[in-house]
């Protein structure tokens, strides 16, 4: 029986993969939290993976505190870059299949059209820079790996925009949300399904892929959809990013083109409203 190792098991994507794993009983699953597979401790990381000896590694673990990364550069680099190289070396030497999760933050936001996998990268914050370094290290060491870039991830697990907005819209009468950052949200359950479609596909096609839900929206429009689906009575206004300064700059435009993953593996890319509805139904329960 082939063994699948999921790193970052307690995160949004790791949690969704655990839900999904019951549909894939042909695999032996190992869900590793940060104590079992320590992405921040390079001295023990290799031996931890060797103990598990997986056939597939789904690297969902990352340092994702975008603003904090501006001051915790070294830690972000260890987790998002150097640990990825260690994982890739293990996968290469042990003939394991590796799927590594990356981000739309590898782009600078200057594009006006949906970004393909070939689009020029140019991160504008530390988080994006460390994630890009991780991508490069991964493909250099292990060209047979698959990297999936995703954006604006949310889930019924963990902390995310959907849960925060749903809570605030019930607590407050008015909310301001930035309207000049455009992209596409990703329901982590859909990304988990995309990953398993690739794992079980008859052909392994290495390289870079994009995945997010369909739809081009701003964070403000995302908030309005949350308000609509949740029937929340809160006045939501759009504001410029300049009115809400953050330590890390965000790309103004990071919509991903998903045609490659859809054609190569037959991955289904649901519209963001359908997926958001599903997630909010779960949150209501």
C-alpha positions in Angstrom: 0.0 0.0 0.0 1.4 3.4 -1.0 1.9 5.9 1.8 1.0 9.6 1.6 2.7 12.1 3.9 0.9 15.4 4.4 2.9 18.1 6.1 1.2 21.0 7.8 -1.6 18.6 8.7 -3.4 21.0 11.1 -3.6 23.8 8.6 -6.5 24.6 6.3 -5.4 22.4 3.4 -4.0 19.6 5.6 -7.3 19.5 7.4 -9.3 19.3 4.2 -7.0 16.5 2.9 -7.7 14.6 6.1 -11.5 14.9 5.5 -11.0 13.7 1.9 -8.6 10.8 2.9 -11.6 8.6 3.8 -12.5 8.5 0.0 -8.9 7.2 -0.8 -8.5 4.2 1.4 -6.2 2.6 -1.2 -3.5 4.7 0.5 -1.9 4.7 3.9 -2.1 8.3 5.2 0.3 10.0 7.5 -0.8 13.5 8.7 2.2 15.2 10.3 1.9 18.3 12.4 5.0 20.5 13.1 6.3 18.2 15.9 6.3 15.1 13.6 7.7 16.9 10.6 9.5 20.0 11.7 9.9 22.3 8.8 11.6 24.9 11.1 14.3 22.4 12.3 16.5 21.4 9.4 18.7 19.3 11.7 16.0 16.6 12.2 13.7 17.1 9.2 15.4 14.5 6.9 15.4 11.8 9.6 11.7 12.6 10.5 10.7 12.0 6.8 12.9 8.9 6.6 11.1 7.4 9.6 7.7 7.8 7.8 9.2 6.7 4.4 6.4 8.0 2.2 5.7 7.3 -1.5 4.0 10.6 -1.9 4.7 13.9 -0.1 2.1 16.6 -0.1 3.9 19.6 1.3 1.1 21.8 2.7 3.2 23.2 5.5 4.4 26.8 5.2 5.2 30.0 7.1 2.1 32.0 6.0 2.1 35.0 8.4 2.7 37.5 5.6 3.1 40.7 7.7 5.2 38.9 10.4 7.5 37.6 7.8 8.8 41.1 7.2 10.6 40.9 10.6 10.9 37.1 10.8 12.8 36.7 7.5 15.1 33.9 8.7 12.3 31.7 10.0 10.2 32.3 6.9 13.2 31.4 4.8 13.9 28.2 6.7 10.2 26.9 6.5 9.3 28.2 3.0 12.7 27.6 1.2 15.4 25.6 3.0 13.0 22.9 4.3 11.5 22.5 0.9 15.0 21.7 -0.5 15.4 19.1 2.2 12.0 17.5 1.3 12.8 17.6 -2.4 16.2 15.9 -1.8 14.5 13.1 0.1 11.9 12.7 -2.6 14.5 12.6 -5.4 16.7 10.1 -3.5 13.8 7.8 -2.5 11.8 8.1 -5.8 8.9 9.7 -3.9 6.3 11.8 -5.7 6.3 15.4 -4.4 3.5 18.0 -4.6 4.5 21.3 -3.1 2.1 24.1 -2.5 3.1 27.7 -3.4 1.4 31.1 -3.7 0.2 33.9 -6.0 2.5 36.2 -3.9 5.4 35.2 -6.1 4.0 37.9 -8.5 4.3 41.7 -8.2 0.6 42.4 -9.1 1.5 44.5 -12.2 -0.3 42.3 -14.6 -3.8 43.1 -16.0 -4.5 39.6 -17.3 -4.8 36.2 -15.6 -1.3 34.9 -14.7 -0.1 31.7 -16.4 2.6 29.4 -15.0 5.1 31.1 -17.4 4.3 34.6 -16.2 7.3 36.5 -14.8 7.8 36.3 -11.0 8.8 39.3 -9.0 7.7 39.1 -5.3 7.1 42.4 -3.4 7.2 41.0 0.1 9.4 38.6 2.2 6.7 35.9 2.3 6.5 35.9 -1.6 10.3 35.9 -1.9 10.8 32.9 0.4 8.0 31.0 -1.4 9.6 31.7 -4.7 13.0 30.6 -3.4 11.3 27.3 -2.2 9.8 26.7 -5.7 13.2 27.2 -7.4 15.0 25.0 -4.9 12.4 22.3 -5.3 12.5 22.2 -9.1 16.3 22.4 -9.1 16.8 19.5 -6.8 13.8 17.4 -8.0 12.6 18.4 -11.6 10.0 15.6 -11.3 8.1 17.5 -8.6 4.8 19.2 -9.1 4.3 22.7 -7.7 0.8 24.2 -7.3 0.4 27.9 -6.9 -2.8 29.0 -5.1 -4.4 32.2 -3.8 -6.6 33.5 -1.0 -7.1 30.2 0.7 -10.1 29.7 3.0 -11.8 26.7 4.7 -14.1 25.8 7.5 -10.9 25.0 9.4 -8.4 27.5 10.7 -8.4 31.3 10.5 -9.2 32.9 7.2 -11.0 35.8 5.5 -14.4 34.1 5.3 -14.6 33.2 8.9 -13.3 36.6 10.0 -15.8 38.5 7.8 -18.7 36.3 8.9 -17.9 37.0 12.5 -17.4 40.8 12.0 -20.5 41.2 10.0 -22.5 39.8 12.9 -20.7 42.0 15.5 -20.5 45.4 13.6 -22.8 47.7 11.7 -20.2 48.8 9.2 -17.0 47.3 7.7 -14.3 48.6 5.3 -12.6 46.2 2.9 -9.9 46.9 0.4 -11.2 47.1 -3.2 -8.0 47.6 -5.2 -6.5 44.1 -4.7 -7.9 41.7 -7.3 -7.5 37.9 -7.5 -9.4 34.7 -6.9 -10.3 32.8 -3.7 -9.5 29.2 -3.2 -11.7 26.8 -1.1 -9.1 24.5 0.4 -11.5 21.5 0.0 -11.4 22.1 -3.8 -7.6 22.4 -3.8 -7.4 19.1 -1.8 -9.6 17.4 -4.4 -7.4 18.8 -7.2 -4.3 17.4 -5.4 -5.9 13.9 -5.2 -7.0 14.0 -8.8 -3.3 14.5 -9.7 -2.1 11.8 -7.2 -4.5 9.2 -8.7 -4.1 10.3 -12.4 -2.7 7.8 -14.8 0.2 10.1 -15.8 2.5 12.2 -13.6 3.3 15.4 -15.4 5.9 17.4 -13.4 6.1 21.2 -13.3 4.3 24.3 -12.2 0.5 24.6 -12.0 -2.1 27.1 -10.9 -5.2 26.4 -8.9 -7.9 28.7 -7.5 -11.6 28.9 -7.9 -13.1 30.6 -11.0 -14.0 34.3 -10.8 -12.1 37.5 -10.8 -12.9 39.6 -7.7 -11.5 42.1 -5.2 -11.5 41.5 -1.5 -14.4 44.0 -1.2 -16.4 41.9 -3.7 -15.5 38.8 -1.8 -16.8 40.4 1.3 -20.1 41.4 -0.4 -20.6 37.8 -1.5 -20.0 36.6 2.0 -22.6 39.1 3.2 -25.1 38.0 0.6 -24.8 34.3 1.2 -24.8 34.8 5.0 -27.7 37.2 4.9 -25.7 39.5 7.2 -27.1 43.0 7.9 -23.9 45.0 7.8 -22.9 48.0 5.7 -19.7 47.0 3.7 -17.6 49.8 2.0 -14.7 49.5 -0.3 -11.5 51.4 0.5 -8.1 51.8 -1.1 -5.1 49.7 0.3 -3.4 53.0 1.1 -6.1 53.7 3.7 -5.2 50.4 5.4 -1.3 50.1 5.5 0.2 46.8 6.4 3.9 45.9 7.0 4.0 43.7 3.9 2.9 45.0 0.5 0.3 42.9 -1.4 0.1 42.4 -5.1 -2.7 44.5 -6.7 -3.5 41.8 -9.2 -2.8 38.1 -8.8 -5.6 36.3 -10.6 -4.3 32.8 -11.7 -5.0 31.2 -15.1 -6.1 27.6 -14.3 -6.3 26.1 -17.8 -3.1 24.1 -17.6 -4.2 22.0 -14.5 -7.6 21.5 -16.0 -6.4 20.2 -19.3 -3.4 18.2 -18.0 -5.2 16.3 -15.2 -8.9 17.0 -15.9 -9.1 18.9 -12.6 -12.4 20.5 -11.9 -12.3 24.2 -11.2 -15.6 25.2 -9.5 -16.9 28.8 -9.5 -16.0 30.6 -6.2 -19.6 31.4 -5.3 -20.6 27.7 -5.4 -17.6 26.8 -3.2 -18.1 29.7 -0.8 -21.8 28.6 -0.4 -20.6 25.1 0.5 -18.1 26.3 3.0 -20.6 28.7 4.7 -23.2 25.9 5.0 -20.6 23.9 6.9 -19.8 26.9 9.1 -23.5 27.3 9.9 -23.7 23.7 11.1 
